[in-house]
């Protein structure tokens, strides 16, 4: 029977598919083969194993890692004055650079045997998260050497000799690394780079040496202006066949000391007014020996796969940590400001328009940190989930943008007027950086998340594609026959599963006993089945054309992203002990996510080019049409309420941020928040007595002397929060730039409120 099926049914399908399947480029293949799959694969089955998710050990810090956070990280944060860094020094202070090196911040991921800290992914994430709440420039400086760069590449692919030489020097800061990938000609399309290396023999250190003559022009290179060693991606050519028969070998990665002849470090870039070191560099006829290639000569042509493998881990940690920090910081500051700032006689946080923004900030902060923790847990188990890392980078930075914009709207003029007292401005200006780097969000959403996810995470698609591309047609047919009919069985099962769950509203979907959140598991099971069925319909009806239907791919990617993020929310609530006070946050996340999933499904169906397939898709996934409308107003208000008063739920939501120091803007806000909430009962008594002046209330005996002092201190604290910076005109305008005038820009700018500019 199997032979009959293979010869009569599978063979013509096999030959037809080989003819219509678009060729997979080398970079596409290497990107797909990099990393691995994890929870994303369960979501693609349409029937995720919830117990597998719940059994995943939560991300935890060791005692040593916690001590580092409480010690060197807090010390570093206390050294950082972001206003001074950005507007006076335009760099980190020398003592901060020295501290980063001596405390081995650049070696967090490097194993202890090489002199590094050997931290877990979660510890790495926690460190970046806390620093981000104090200074974006400092966070990026600490982040980059531990993300995509020479350290990660050496650990995964370096030779023993390379590891033994470079890793100790990177760990203790003797070497400052950077990585050169982007060039003027090649941004997201790395395959179009013209940076090149030619295999040749030249005199090197007094003897004839086989090596590579390099020519390149890179830009946007973080730490480039101060780097001592450059990880360089280039296309390698061997026209004289010194390595073998192949002339165009492909993308290769090498380590190039920046003091070599021919290396030119360019002037600095200024990315969105953030002053972390970033800039272009060039190389002209730079000769390096073959052992400069990471992994040695046997790794020539494997550069893109190496980069994607390294990115599969780093992209899931660095920017998601910064984004989660931005969301938590926005929740902390916006809730406090909305409580202490009053208009029309009531705190602005009581206005429903503000509550709407606060609720979204709180729910998003809960979700982003949940996803960050789950991703770190997977990484610490040894996974390198490239699709999940792409989801995390894209979704976390996009949602941070929404949250920070909400925070800016709530603060209004307080966050618009720049100066030392403005604790939001630098974070706001940094938003485009996260959106753009490590894979621009537009292309990540439209090409990567579903485009690569469908191939990597689908139970059978990659097997089918590999079988179709097998040069041995007999072997390819055999493997295709097995994968294809397994896929058919899976698709039929998924179709009826999706239909049944859609008709019953997911009421009978499998779910663990998770208390109040059990119904949410059932709904996620329903939407997972709908997503799996929609994926199969898209792949079956569009085939290779799906690659060019970027808007459809983006919508399906959004659904996969929501499924992952919502899984993380449920996992967090379980891991933290099922706190009833946090249920409003969980509910907000789930209701917002379900509405997004249904909207994207509906948009996919409405725009599906194959209309019969679209009708089938609607029948099996949304037979009643979209019925989710997002969080209820009461849910949003409950989330907002968490931010407006001190509580354990608020502390959990904003844990791990660095608090204000001395009389800085954040410290003023935090003091005012404490005083205002302490005085709220006394203030309510005055309001009930229809008295605005606490001094009158004191004379009438309505309040005590102690209560009057509390009210006076609260009023003073509120005034200090509302205060913003101002500057003398000659301090800001270049036309007054007179070197003989001490009032001008030749001296550090000074705010009349907050100190040096």
N, C-alpha and C positions, 0 to 999 in steps of 0.2 A: 504493500500500500504506500509506504513511504517513497519507494522508487517511482511508483506511478505518479504520485503527487509531485515529486521533484522533476520528472521528465515532461509530464503533460501540463502541469499547472505552473510550477515555479520557473521552469526554463524560459518560457516566453516573457514572463514578468521580469526575470533577471536581465534578459537581453534588452528589453525595452527600457528598464530603469538605468542600465549602464549607458544607454544612448542619451537620456534626457537629464541625468544627474550632472549638475555643473561641477566642473573640476574644482577640487579644493586646493587653494594655494598652500605653499609650504608654510607661510606664517600662520594661516588659519589652522592647518593641521597641528603645528607645534603649540599654538595657543590652546587648542582643544585637548591635546595630550598632556598639557601641563596641569599640575595639581591633581585633585581627585574630587569625588562627590561624597556627600554626607546626607544631611537632612533634606536637602533639595531633591535627592533621588526618591526619598519617601513621598514627598509632595507630588512628584511626577507620576507615581503609581496610581494616584487617585484614591488610595486607601491607606493613608499614613498609619504607621504603628506608633500610637501615642505612648505606649509604655517604653518604647525605645527612647523617645524624647525625654520622658520623665526620669528614666534611669541614667541619663547622662549626668555625670557628677558635676555639680555646680562649680563655677570658677571660684577658686579660693586663693588667698595669699598665704605664703608661709610666714613664719615668725620673722625670718630674715627680711623678706620682702616688705612686710608691714613696718619693720624698724627702719628700712630705707625711706619709706614714705613719710614716716613720722620724724625722721632725722634729716638727712641730706635734702630731700625734696622740699620739706618745709623751710629749711635753711635757704635753699635756692630761691624759693618764692619770696621770702622776706628780703632778699637782696635785689629784687626786681622792681624798678619804678618804670612802668610802661610809658608814661608820658616823657620821662627823661630819655628813655631808650629811643623812642620814635622821633622826638622833636629836638633834642639837644645833641645826643651822641650819634644818632643814626646807626647805632650798633649796640650790641651788648657791651656792658662795661668790661674792662680787662679782668677785673676780679671775678666776674661771672664766668668768662671763658676759662679762667684758671680753675675755678671751682668745678665746672662741668668736666674738665679733664681729670682732675685729681680724684673726684668722686666716681669716675668711670661711667658717667651718664651716656657716653658714646659707645659703651660696651655692654649695654643691658642684655642684648641677645647673645653675646659672645660667651661660650662656655668658660667655666671657672679655670679649667686646665690651661686656657690661653690667657688668663688674667682678667677675663670679663666677669660680669655679675651673674651670668647664667640664669637670668630671670625667666619666669613663665610668660606666656603671651598676656595673661591677665595682669601680671605685675607691670609689664611694659605698658600696657594700656592704662592702668591706674596712674602711673607716673606722668604720662603725657596728658591725661585728663586733668590732673591737678595743676600742672604747670600752665595748661591752656587757660585756666580761669584767672591767671595772674598776668600772663604775657603771651600773646600769639607768637611773637618773634622768638621768644625763648623756647616755646614748645616746639616750633618747627625746627629750630637748631638742634634740639635734643632728639627729635623724632627721626630726621632724615637718615643719620648713620645707622639707625636700627630698623629701617624699613628697606626700600629697594635701594641697594647699594653694594659696595664691595664686601662688607661684612657678611651679609646674608648669602651672597653668591659664593664667597669663599667657603663658608660652612657647608653649603650644599654640594659644591662642584670643585672646590680647590684641591690641588695636590697637597700631600702632607707637607712638602717643603714650603709651599705658599702659605698654608695655614700657620705653620710654625713661625714664619717670618712676619707675616702681616697682622695676624689677629692680635698678638700681644701689643703691637704698636698702635693698632686701632683702638684697643680696649683702654689704654691709658692716655690716649690723646696725643701721643707723639706724632701720629699721622691723623690728619683731618681728611675724611673721604668725601667725594662727591660722585655722582654718576651722570654721564653724558649720553643721553638718548635723543632728545628733541633737537632738531636742527631747523633752519629756516625753510627747508624744502619738505621736511617730514615731521608732522605732528602726530596725529592719531594714526596716520598711514606710515608706520615705521619702515615698511618695505620699500618706500620711495626714497629713503635716505641716499645721499650721494657721498657721504663720508666713507672713505675707503682705505683699505690696506692692501699692499702688494707684497707677496712673499718674494724675498730676495736675499742675497748675501752681501754683507757690508762689514767694514771694519768696526768692531765694537769692543771697547776696553782692550785694545791692542791686538785683537786677533780677528780673523775672518769668521763671521758668525751668520748662521741661518736665522733670519728674523723677518720682520714686517716693516715696510715703510708706510707710515700713516699720514693721511691728510684729512682734516675734518674742520667743521665749523658747527659748534653747538651753542644753544642759547637756553635761557630759563633754567640754568643749572644751579640748584640750591646748594649752598656752601662752596660753589665754584670759586668765588673770589679769594677764599682763604684756604682752599683745599691744598693738601700736599700730595695727594694721590687721586688720580682720576680713573674711575671705572668707565671705559669707553666702549660704546657699541658702534660697529662699523661693518661694511661689507668687505669680505676678504676675497681677493683674486690671486690666482697662481698661474700667471701666463707662461712661465718657464717650466711648469710642471715639476717644481722642486719637492712638492708633497705627494703628487700622484697625477692621475690622468685628468682630474676635474679642474677646470679653469675658474669658474664662478662657484666659489665654495659656500658663500652665504654669510648671514649675519654672525658675527663673532664678537666676543667680549674680552677685553684685555685690561690690565692695570698699567697705567702710565704715570710715573712720578711727574709732578708738574714743574720740576726744575730741570727737566731734560731740554736739550737744545731743540728749538723749533716750536716749543709749547708757548702759546701766548694767552695769558689770562686777561680778559677784556675788562671794561669798566662795569660798574654795578648796574643791575636793574633795580627798580623800586616797585615791587609787586603790590598794587593797591595800598600804597603808603605803609606797607609793612617792611621793616628794616632788617629782617633776617637776610643773611648774605646770599645773594643770588645774582648771576650774571652770565655772560657769554664766554666762550673760550675757543681758541683755534689751535690747530697743529699743522705745521708745514714741514713735510719730509722728516717726520719724527721716526727714528729707527728704534725699535724695541726687539729683543730676542724672542724666540718662540715661547720661552718659558714665562713670558709676560701674559700669555693667554690664560685666562682663568680655567684651571683644569688641565692645562698643558696642551700640546699639539693635538691630542686625541679629541679635544673639544672644539676644534675648528668647525664653523658652520652650525654650531648648536646654540648660538647666542640667544636667539629669540625664544627657544624653548626654555633656556635657563632663566631668562628674564621673566617669562610668564609664570614659571614655577616659583620664583622668588616673590613675585607680585601676588601670587595666590595667597600667601600668608600676610605680607606686609600691608596690602591694601585693605585687609580685613581688620587691621589694628589701628593704624596711625590716624587717618582722617576720621574714622568712626569714633575714636576716642576724643578727638578735638571737637567733633560735632555733638557728642553726648555731653561734653563739658559745656559747650555753648548753650545747649538747651537747659541744662541744670542751672547754670549761672543766670540765664534769662528768667527761669522760674523763681529763683531765689530773689533776684533784684526786683523783678516786676511785681511779684506779690507783695514784697515789703513796701515798694514805692506806692502801689495802689492802696495800701492800707494807711500810710502816713500822710499822703497827699489828699486833701479835701477840696471839694468845690461844691457850691450850693449847700454848704453845711454838712455834707456827708463824705466819707471816704470815696474816692473815685472808683475803688474796687467794687462798690455796691451798684454801680451803674451797669445795666445789662450789656451794653456795648463793650465795656471793659471786661466783664465776666466772660463774654464769649471768647475774647482773646486770651484771658488768663486760663480758661479751661483748656483751650487748644495747646497753650504752652505746657501746662501741667501734663496733659495726656501724652503729648509728643515726647516730653522729657522722660516720662515713664517708659515709653515704647523704645526710644533710642538706647537707653541704658540697658533695657532688657535684652535687646538684640546684640548690643556690644558684649554683654556677659555670656550670652549663649554662644556667640561666635568665638570668643576667647576659650570657652570650655571645649569647643570642638577642636580648635587649634592645639590646645594643651593635651588633647588625646592623640595628637599626631596627624590629624587631618589637615589637608591643604585645599580647602573647598573653593576653587576658583570662581564658581558661579556665585556662591554666597558672598565671597569677598567683593565681587562686582556689585551685588545688591547692596551690601553694606556701605560701600564707598558712595554709590550714587544716591541711595535713599537717605542716608544720614546727612549728607551735605545739603541735599535739597530741602529736607525737613528742618535742618538748622536755619536755613535761609528764611523759611516761613516763620519760625519761632523768633528769630532775632528781629525780623521786621515787625512782628507783633509787639515785641518788647519795646522797640523804638517808638511805635505808635502810642503805647501806654505812657512812656516817659515823656513823649512830646518834646517840648523845648529843652527839658533837662538833658536829654540825650543828643540834642542837635547842637548845642553850644559846646564847642570843644574847649578843653583845658584839663588841668590835672584832676579836677573833680568829676570829670565825665568818665564813668566806668563802662559805658556801652560803645563809645565811638570806635575804638580800635577793633573790637569784635565785628562790628557792622562793616567796617571797611575791608575786613579780611575775607568776607563771604565769597567773592569771586575766585579767590585762590583755591579754596577747597572744591568749588564747583568744577574747576578747570583741570587741575593737576591729576596725575595717576589715572588718566583716562577721562576725557571730557564727558560730562554727564549726558549730554545729548546723544553721543554715539554709544555710550555704555547702555543707555536705556533702549535705544532703537536697534542696536546690532548685537550687543554682547549678552545681556541677561537671558533673553529667550533664545536668541540665535545660537549661542553656544550652549545654553542650558538645555535646549531641546536635544542637542546631540549628546552632551555629556551625561545628563541626568535621566534621560528617558531610558526605560528598561531595555529597549531593543534597537533604537535608531542607530546608534554608533556601530553596533554589530553589523547591521544591514549595510551601512555606508562602507565599512571596511571590507565587507565581503564583495560589494560591487566594485571596489577599487583594487581588488586582488588581481595581480598579473596572472596568477594561476587560475584560469577560468573554471576548471573542474573543482578545485578546492573552494573557490569563491562561490560557485553554485551550491555546493554542499552546505556551506556556512549560511548562505543567504536563505536557503530553503528552511533551515531550522529557525533562524531569527525571524523571517518573514511570517511564518505561520504561527509562531509564538506571539508575534505582534498582533496578528489578526485576532487570535483568541483573547489577548489582553484588551484590544480595542472593543470587541463585542462585550466583554465583561464590564469594561469601563462605561460603555454606552448605557447599558441597562442599570448599572449602579448610579450613574449620574441622573438618569431619568427617574428612577425610583426615589432617590433622595430629593430631587427637585419637586416631584409631585407631593411628597410628604413633608416638605419644608425641613428636611434633614432630621426629622424626629426620631428616626430609627437608625441613624448612623452610629457606628461603634464609638464609644467614649469611655474613658476611665472614670472611676469614682473620684471626682475632683471637687466635690462640694458644690458651692454656688457657681462655679465655672463649668460644670459638666455640660450644660447646654451649648456653650461656646465651642467645645470640642466637636459636638455633633454638627454644628453649622460649618466649622472648618472642614470637617470630613465631606460635607455636601459640596462645598466650593472646590475642594481639592479634586473631587470626582469630575466636577464640571470643567475645571481647568484641564485635567488630563484628557477628557473627551474633546474639548475644543482644540487642544494641541494636535491630537490625532487627525481630526477633521482638517485642520489647516495644513498639516504635513501631507495628508493624502490628496487633498484637492488642489493644493498649490504647488507641492513639490519644491523644486529648486527656485520657483518664482517667489516663494515666501521670503527668501533672502533679500529680495528687492522691495518687498512690502513692509517698509520700515515702520510705518505707523501701526499696522496690525501687529507686527512683532513687538513694538513698544508696549501696546496695550496688554498683550499676553505676558510680557515681562513684568508689567505692573501688578498683574494678578499673582504671579509667582512671588514677587517681592512682598505683597501684602500677606500671602500665606506664611511666608517665613517670619515676617515681623510679628504677626499675630500669634504664631506658635511660640515665639520668644516671650511675648507678654504673658501667656498662660504658664509657661515654664517659670518665669520670674515670680509670679504670684504663689506658685507652689513652693519654690525654693525658699522664699522668704517667710514661709509659715502661714500662708493663707490669711493675711491680715484683713479683717473686715473693713477697716478704715480705708484700705486701698482699692476696694471693689469699684468705687466710682471711676477710678483711673482705668481699671481693666475694662469696665463697661464702655467708657468713652472710646478707648482704643478699638474694641471689637466692633462697636456700632459704626465708627468712622471707617474702619477697614472693610466691613461687609458692604457698606454703601459704595465704596470705591470698587470693590470686586464686581458688584452687580453693574455699576456704571460702565466699567471697562468691558465686561461681557456684552452688554447691550450695544456699546459702540462697535465692538468687533463684529457682532452680528449685522448691524446696520450697514457696515462698510465692507462686508465680505463679498469679494467679487463673484464667487460662485453662489448664485442665489438659492438653488435647491439645497446646497449644503448649508447655507445660512438658515433656511427654514428648519432644517433638521436640527441644527445647533440650537435654535431657539426652543424648539419642542422639547429637547432633551436637557436643557440647562436652565432656561428661564420661561417655563410654560405660562406663567402668570405675569410675565414682564418684571422689570425691576421694581422691588417693593421696599427697598431699604433707603432711608433718607438721612442717615447720619445720626449723631448723638442727639438725644432729647435735650431740651433746654434745661431740665432739672439735673440731668447728668452733668452737663457743662458747668452749671452753677455749683454743683457739689465739688467738682474738680477745682474750680476757681477758689472755693472756700478753703480748700487745703492750703493754698498759697497765702491766704490773707491772715492766718493766725498761727502761732507756734503750735506744733504738734509732732508726734512721732512720725505720722505719715509725711509731713513736710520735711522732716529730717531725713527720712529714707529717700525721698525724691531728690533732695539736694545734697546728699552725702558726698564727701570726697572733694568738695571744692575748697579753694583757699580763701579764707575770710580777710576782711579789711585789716589794715594796720594803722595805728596811730590816729591821725585825723584825716586820712584819705577819704575819698568820696564814698567808697564802699563801707568803710568803718562808720562813717557818719550815718549812713542808711541803716546799718545793722543796729546801732545804738538807738536810733529813733524808733525802729520797729519794736524793739523790746519795750521801750518806755511807753509808746502809744498803746500797745496791747495791755501793758500793766495798768495803764490809766483808763482803760475803756469803761470800766464799771463806774468810776468816779465821774467820767465825762457823761455817761448815760444819766447819772443823777442830776447833773446840771441841766442837761437837755430836758429832762422831765419837769424840772422846776422852771423851765423857760428862762434860764440865765446863761448868758454868753461869757461873762467875766468871772473867772474863778476867784478874784479878789472880793467881789461882791458876795459870792457864795460863801467865802470864808467868814466875812463879817456877819452874815446871816446864820452862821452855824450849820450850814448844809454840808460843808466838808470840813475836815480837820486840817490842822497846820501841816501835818505830814502829807496829806493828800494834796494840799495846795502846792507844796514843793514838788511833788510828782508831776502835777499838771504844768508847773512852770518849766521844769526840766524837759518835759515832753514838747512843749511849745518851742523852747529854744532848740531842741534837737530837730524838730520839723523845719524850722527856719534854716538851719545849717544844711539840711538835705535839699531844700528848694533852691538854695543859693547856687549860682553858676559863675563861671570864670569870666573875667573881662580883662582887656589889655589896653595899654596906651597906644594910640594910633601909630606913633613912631616905632613901636616895637614890632608892628606887623607889616608895615609897608616898606618895600625895597627902596622907594624914592627918598627915604630918610637914612639910607645906608651911608652914613658919614663916619669914617673911621675915627674922627676926632671927637665924636659925640658919644659919650658913654651910655646914652639912653637908647641907642639904636641896636640893630641886629648883630653888632660885633660882640655883644654880651649875650648870655643865655636869656631868652625871653622869660619874663616873669609875670605871672598872673597876680592880680591884686588879691585874689582869693586863695590860690592853691600852690604858690611857690614857683620854682623855676620851670620854664617852658622847655 
